[in-house]
């Protein structure tokens, strides 16, 4: 009985450690720019495609269409442009 509890505890700890080590960005399907869209998928759809061609291949024969991921579009709009550092050009006069 004690051995089985220990085994469950070790297995649970390993599972949690493994889950915590997964990079959230790589596992988040909503960060990709293209979504398979249709009535059966809800809004904004299945946003798991890096390219339009990948999305088209996935929706082929599924009565779906491809559209841009609004989360990605709005994230790009909300990020303010970073000011470029000014570079001073120094002119050296040779005499």
ABEGO torsion letter per residue (X at the ends): XAAAAAAAAAAAAAAAAAAAABBAAAABAAABABBBBEAAAEOAEBBABABAAAAAAAABGAGBBBBBBAAAAAAAAABBBBBBBBBBBBBBBBX
